[in-house]
Amino acid sequence: MSDSKPSLDTMVSLAKRRGFVWPASEIYGGLAGFYDYGPYGAQMARNIKDAWWDAFVRSVPNIHGLDSAIIQNPKLWEASGHVASFNDPMVECSNCRARFRQDQIDASQPCENCQAKGSLGGAKTFNMMFKTSVGPVEGDDSTAYLRPETAGAIFADFDLVQATTRSKIPFGIAQIGRAFRNEISPREFLFRLREFEQMEFEYFVRPEHAEQELSNTKQICWDWLKTIGLKEENLSWYQHGEDERAHYAADSWDINYKYPFGERELWGIANRTDFDLKAHSAASGKELSYFDSETNTHFVPYVIEPSLGVDRLFLALLHSAYHEEEVKGEKRVVLKLAPGISPVDVAVLPLSNKPELIKLSHEVYGKVTAETDFTVEYDETQSIGKRYRRQDEIGTPKCVTIDFESLKDKAVTVRDRDSMEQQRVPIDKLAEKLG
């Protein structure tokens, strides 16, 4: 078994070849910072989101789900500070006009795009909000923004959620959704995108409990990453310094992952204080506070926010799961994805395309799909060896092979992805064995 992890190029190649991810509108040359998830990528991303929702919403009695609009009243983003200060420092090449984030280049070196020397000038601020217009006439009155984060509407809906759920502090509001940032130079595959998806919740707590709640949340998030397949040795903590934290944060931590291009942020966890609720209260004229019936007083809660990108987690899981080994003189590539995360749970594979085997294989496929919650794939093309290798590369934990003996003994062969061990199982016991 090879312990070395794949390069980014290897991952990009595998993702495209096996139907996980490829550049959006590639037939037209693509568009930087935008990707499409193929059949297996779409299912895997859905599995990731379902696992997060199950862990942080469905199984937690005091965290409630929300699905807010991508476009909100622009006053929301003015109040949050995004319109005025959601900026990155940008450097432009005077020769080719390519633009770069200041923190990603050395301005004393030649332009990495055209190699011109001395062409990189001083930094300018660049607002990353995507603008659009609402209504038939463009103008200042019709300007709106694609949301740069999913948290904004959570704060705006705080009072409505609290009232309709009758929640008492502490409680949370969670959502999964698209966000958009006009990144100056998107790069590193799925790590830095212009359109991405977030999974985050805002946990509203008493101010005096914020520090302890932050500590508790950090541990919960760390443990959950391990349950879905990330190894602890590839994870690390990074605490933001005072000059690095967002203006609203009293404390901020990142869980970093060892990507092929270095340790980078995977999951941000912050104490956002009471900044957001107070800002939206002041801007909207709507009081966003919590009434404590025990003390007969109002107070503005502090907020603990764990914010996790679906795309960055997807990339980390692919990287962590990738393994190479030699089997009978040939290289075997296998994605050892955790159960529930892999895009296919079970593959049903007839040994040949003889009609009697195809008929029985379809019966087995129907039985597994009817008696389990697994995602099942049926494949009858190419040799059985090539089909095994294909399923290994997309991370399928179990393959079920129907051969000519199956017609006689009413049993099938179940192959395990990781050990490659094969076991004969009666068809009427198959669902139980796979479960």
C-alpha positions in Angstrom: 0.0 0.0 0.0 1.3 3.4 -0.9 1.1 6.0 1.9 1.7 8.9 -0.3 -1.3 11.2 -1.0 -2.2 12.3 -4.5 -1.2 15.5 -6.1 -3.8 18.1 -7.0 -3.4 17.2 -10.7 -4.1 13.5 -9.9 -7.3 14.4 -8.0 -8.5 16.7 -10.8 -7.9 14.0 -13.3 -9.7 11.3 -11.2 -12.6 13.7 -10.5 -13.2 14.3 -14.2 -12.6 10.8 -15.4 -14.9 9.2 -12.9 -17.8 11.7 -13.0 -17.2 13.6 -9.8 -16.4 17.2 -10.8 -15.4 19.0 -14.0 -15.2 22.7 -15.1 -18.6 24.4 -15.7 -19.4 25.0 -19.4 -16.2 23.3 -20.4 -17.2 23.0 -24.1 -17.0 26.8 -24.2 -13.6 27.0 -22.4 -15.0 27.0 -18.8 -15.1 29.9 -16.4 -12.6 30.3 -13.6 -14.0 29.5 -10.1 -17.1 27.6 -11.3 -17.5 23.8 -11.4 -20.2 21.2 -12.2 -20.7 18.1 -10.0 -21.2 15.1 -12.2 -23.3 12.0 -11.4 -21.1 10.6 -8.6 -20.0 14.0 -7.3 -23.6 15.2 -7.0 -24.6 12.1 -5.0 -21.5 12.4 -2.8 -22.1 16.1 -2.1 -25.7 15.3 -1.2 -24.4 12.5 1.2 -22.1 15.1 2.8 -24.9 17.5 3.3 -27.3 14.9 4.6 -24.7 13.7 7.1 -24.2 17.3 8.3 -27.9 17.9 8.5 -28.5 14.7 10.4 -25.7 15.5 12.9 -26.4 19.2 13.5 -30.1 19.7 12.8 -32.2 16.6 12.7 -30.8 15.0 15.8 -30.4 18.2 17.8 -33.6 19.4 19.5 -32.7 23.0 19.8 -31.2 23.7 16.3 -33.7 24.5 13.6 -33.4 24.5 9.8 -33.8 27.4 7.4 -33.7 27.8 3.7 -33.4 31.5 2.8 -33.4 33.3 -0.5 -30.1 33.9 -2.3 -31.1 37.5 -3.0 -32.1 39.6 0.0 -32.9 43.3 0.5 -29.5 45.1 -0.1 -30.0 46.9 3.2 -29.2 43.6 4.9 -25.7 43.6 3.4 -25.2 47.3 4.2 -26.0 46.6 7.8 -23.7 43.6 8.0 -20.8 45.7 6.6 -20.4 43.7 3.4 -21.1 46.5 1.0 -18.6 48.8 2.7 -15.9 46.4 3.7 -16.1 43.0 2.1 -12.8 43.6 0.3 -9.6 41.9 -0.7 -6.4 43.7 -1.6 -5.7 43.3 -5.3 -2.6 43.7 -7.4 -2.8 44.3 -11.2 -0.1 43.6 -13.8 0.5 46.7 -15.8 1.5 44.6 -18.8 -1.2 41.9 -19.2 -3.8 43.3 -16.8 -4.1 40.1 -14.9 -5.2 40.5 -11.3 -4.1 38.7 -8.2 -4.8 38.7 -4.5 -2.0 40.5 -2.7 -1.5 37.7 -0.2 -1.1 35.1 -3.0 1.9 36.7 -4.8 5.3 38.3 -4.3 5.0 41.7 -6.0 8.8 41.9 -6.3 8.7 38.9 -8.7 7.7 38.7 -12.3 4.0 38.4 -13.1 3.1 34.7 -13.0 0.7 35.2 -16.0 2.9 37.0 -18.5 6.4 36.8 -16.8 6.8 40.6 -17.1 9.3 42.0 -14.6 8.4 45.0 -12.4 4.8 45.0 -13.7 3.1 44.4 -10.4 2.1 47.7 -8.7 0.6 48.6 -5.4 -2.5 47.0 -3.9 -6.0 48.3 -4.4 -9.2 47.3 -2.6 -11.7 45.1 -4.5 -15.2 44.4 -3.2 -16.1 40.7 -3.8 -19.9 41.1 -3.8 -21.6 40.0 -7.0 -24.1 42.7 -8.1 -27.3 42.1 -10.0 -30.5 44.0 -10.7 -34.0 43.2 -9.5 -36.9 44.3 -11.8 -37.0 45.3 -15.5 -35.0 48.6 -15.1 -31.4 48.7 -14.1 -30.3 51.5 -11.8 -29.3 52.3 -8.2 -32.8 51.5 -7.0 -32.7 48.1 -8.5 -29.3 47.0 -7.3 -29.1 43.8 -5.3 -26.4 41.3 -4.4 -25.9 37.5 -4.6 -25.4 36.6 -1.0 -21.7 36.3 0.0 -22.6 34.1 2.9 -25.6 32.2 4.2 -25.5 33.7 7.7 -27.1 37.1 6.8 -30.6 35.8 6.5 -30.3 33.8 9.7 -29.8 37.0 11.7 -32.6 38.8 9.8 -34.9 35.8 10.6 -33.8 35.4 14.2 -37.0 36.9 15.7 -39.3 34.9 13.4 -37.6 31.6 14.0 -37.5 32.1 17.8 -41.2 33.0 17.9 -42.5 30.2 15.7 -40.4 27.5 17.4 -40.8 29.0 20.9 -37.1 28.3 21.4 -35.3 29.2 24.6 -31.7 30.2 24.8 -29.5 28.5 23.8 -30.8 27.6 20.4 -29.5 27.5 16.8 -30.6 28.3 13.3 -28.9 26.2 10.5 -29.0 26.2 6.7 -27.2 24.8 3.7 -27.0 26.9 0.7 -25.1 28.6 -2.2 -23.0 31.7 -1.7 -21.1 33.8 -4.2 -17.8 35.7 -3.9 -16.2 37.4 -6.9 -12.7 36.0 -6.0 -9.8 37.9 -7.7 -8.0 34.7 -8.6 -9.8 31.5 -7.8 -7.5 28.6 -7.7 -6.6 25.2 -6.2 -9.6 23.3 -7.8 -12.5 23.3 -5.3 -10.8 25.2 -2.6 -11.3 28.8 -3.7 -14.4 29.2 -5.8 -16.7 32.0 -7.0 -19.8 29.9 -6.4 -19.8 27.5 -3.5 -22.0 25.9 -0.9 -21.9 26.4 2.8 -23.2 24.4 5.8 -23.4 26.6 8.8 -25.5 27.4 11.9 -25.7 30.3 14.3 -26.0 29.2 17.9 -27.5 31.9 20.1 -26.2 31.9 23.7 -26.1 34.0 26.8 -23.1 36.4 26.6 -21.5 34.9 29.7 -21.7 31.4 28.3 -20.1 32.3 24.9 -16.6 31.2 25.7 -17.6 27.8 27.0 -20.1 27.3 24.1 -17.3 28.1 21.7 -15.1 25.4 23.3 -17.9 22.8 23.2 -18.6 23.6 19.5 -15.0 23.2 18.5 -14.8 19.7 20.0 -18.1 18.7 18.4 -17.0 19.8 15.0 -13.6 18.1 15.3 -15.2 14.8 16.3 -17.7 14.9 13.5 -15.0 15.3 10.8 -13.5 12.1 12.1 -16.8 10.2 11.9 -17.1 11.0 8.2 -13.6 9.8 7.3 -11.0 12.4 7.9 -7.9 11.3 9.8 -6.9 13.2 12.9 -3.3 13.5 11.8 -4.4 15.5 8.8 -6.3 18.1 10.9 -5.0 20.9 13.0 -6.2 24.0 14.9 -5.3 27.6 14.0 -6.4 30.5 16.2 -6.7 33.9 14.4 -4.7 36.7 15.9 -6.3 40.0 16.8 -5.2 41.5 13.4 -6.7 38.5 11.5 -10.1 38.2 13.0 -13.2 39.6 11.3 -14.4 42.9 12.8 -17.3 41.1 14.5 -15.4 38.3 16.2 -14.2 38.1 19.8 -12.4 34.8 19.0 -12.0 32.8 15.9 -10.6 29.4 15.1 -10.0 27.3 12.0 -9.8 23.6 11.6 -7.1 23.2 8.9 -6.7 20.2 6.6 -3.5 19.1 4.9 -4.5 19.6 1.3 -2.0 18.8 -1.5 -1.1 22.5 -1.6 -0.6 22.8 2.1 -2.5 23.3 5.3 -5.6 25.5 4.7 -8.8 26.4 6.3 -11.5 23.7 6.2 -14.0 24.8 9.0 -14.2 28.2 10.6 -15.6 28.5 14.1 -16.1 31.9 15.7 -17.6 33.8 18.5 -19.4 36.6 16.5 -20.5 38.3 19.8 -23.8 40.3 19.5 -22.6 42.4 16.5 -25.0 41.0 13.9 -28.2 41.2 15.8 -27.4 44.7 17.0 -26.4 45.9 13.6 -29.6 44.6 12.0 -31.7 46.0 14.8 -30.2 49.5 14.3 -30.5 49.4 10.5 -34.0 47.9 10.3 -35.7 49.5 13.4 -36.8 46.0 14.4 -35.6 44.9 17.9 -33.8 41.6 17.6 -33.3 40.6 21.2 -34.3 37.8 23.5 -36.9 38.1 26.3 -35.9 36.1 29.4 -39.2 35.2 31.1 -37.4 34.2 34.3 -35.8 37.6 34.9 -38.3 39.6 32.9 -35.5 41.3 30.9 -34.4 41.5 27.3 -30.8 40.9 26.2 -29.1 40.5 22.8 -27.5 37.0 22.6 -24.0 36.2 21.5 -23.5 33.9 18.5 -21.3 30.9 18.0 -20.8 30.2 14.3 -19.3 27.1 12.8 -19.1 27.6 9.0 -18.1 24.7 6.7 -17.8 24.7 2.9 -19.3 21.7 1.2 -16.7 22.0 -1.6 -13.7 22.2 0.6 -14.9 19.2 2.6 -15.6 17.3 -0.6 -12.0 17.9 -1.7 -10.6 16.9 1.7 -12.6 13.7 1.7 -11.4 12.8 -1.8 -7.9 13.4 -0.8 -8.1 11.5 2.4 -9.8 8.5 0.8 -7.4 8.2 -2.1 -5.1 5.1 -2.0 -2.9 3.3 -4.4 -1.6 -0.3 -4.2 -0.2 -3.0 -6.4 -2.4 -6.0 -7.1 -0.9 -8.8 -9.2 1.6 -6.4 -10.7 -1.0 -3.8 -11.6 -1.8 -0.5 -9.9 -5.1 -0.4 -8.1 -6.6 3.0 -7.2 -9.3 2.9 -4.5 -11.3 5.6 -2.7 -11.8 4.4 0.8 -14.7 6.7 1.5 -16.7 6.2 4.7 -20.0 4.4 4.5 -22.8 6.9 3.8 -20.4 9.3 2.1 -19.5 7.2 -1.0 -21.7 8.0 -4.0 -22.6 4.3 -4.5 -23.2 1.9 -1.6 -23.6 -1.3 -3.6 -22.9 -2.3 -7.2 -24.8 -5.2 -8.8 -22.6 -6.9 -11.5 -23.7 -9.8 -13.7 -20.7 -11.9 -14.7 -21.9 -12.0 -18.3 -24.6 -10.6 -20.5 -26.4 -13.9 -20.9 -30.2 -13.3 -20.7 -30.7 -15.6 -17.7 -28.0 -13.9 -15.7 -29.3 -10.4 -16.7 -32.8 -11.4 -15.5 -31.6 -12.7 -12.2 -29.3 -9.6 -11.8 -32.2 -7.3 -12.2 -34.1 -9.2 -9.6 -31.2 -8.9 -7.2 -31.0 -5.2 -7.9 -34.7 -4.7 -7.2 -34.4 -6.7 -4.0 -31.5 -4.6 -2.6 -33.1 -1.3 -3.5 -36.4 -2.4 -2.0 -35.1 -3.8 1.2 -32.3 -1.3 2.0 -31.8 2.5 1.9 -28.6 2.0 -0.1 -27.7 3.8 -3.4 -27.4 0.9 -5.8 -25.8 0.9 -9.2 -26.3 -1.8 -11.9 -23.4 -2.3 -14.4 -23.1 -5.1 -17.1 -20.5 -3.6 -19.4 -16.8 -4.6 -19.8 -15.0 -7.4 -18.0 -15.7 -8.1 -14.4 -12.2 -7.0 -13.5 -12.5 -3.6 -15.1 -15.9 -3.1 -13.4 -14.3 -3.9 -10.0 -11.6 -1.3 -10.7 -14.2 1.2 -11.7 -16.2 0.7 -8.6 -13.0 0.9 -6.5 -12.2 4.3 -8.0 -15.6 5.7 -7.2 -15.4 4.3 -3.6 -18.2 1.6 -3.7 -17.9 -0.4 -0.5 -19.6 -3.6 -1.8 -19.9 -5.3 -5.1 -22.4 -8.1 -5.7 -21.6 -10.5 -8.5 -24.2 -12.8 -10.1 -22.6 -15.8 -11.9 -23.8 -19.0 -13.5 -23.7 -20.8 -10.1 -26.2 -18.2 -8.9 -28.8 -19.8 -11.1 -28.3 -23.1 -9.3 -27.6 -22.2 -5.7 -29.5 -18.9 -5.5 -26.4 -17.2 -4.0 -24.2 -14.3 -5.1 -20.6 -13.3 -4.4 -20.1 -10.1 -2.2 -16.8 -8.4 -2.7 -15.4 -6.0 -0.1 -13.8 -2.9 -1.5 -11.0 -2.5 1.1 -9.9 -6.1 1.7 -11.0 -7.4 -1.7 -12.3 -10.5 0.1 -15.2 -12.4 -1.5 -18.0 -14.2 0.3 -20.8 -16.3 -1.0 -24.2 -15.1 0.3 -27.7 -16.5 -0.3 -29.8 -14.0 -2.2 -32.6 -14.2 0.5 -30.0 -13.1 3.1 -28.3 -10.5 0.9 -29.9 -7.3 2.3 -29.2 -8.4 5.8 -25.5 -9.2 5.0 -25.0 -5.8 3.2 -26.6 -3.9 6.1 
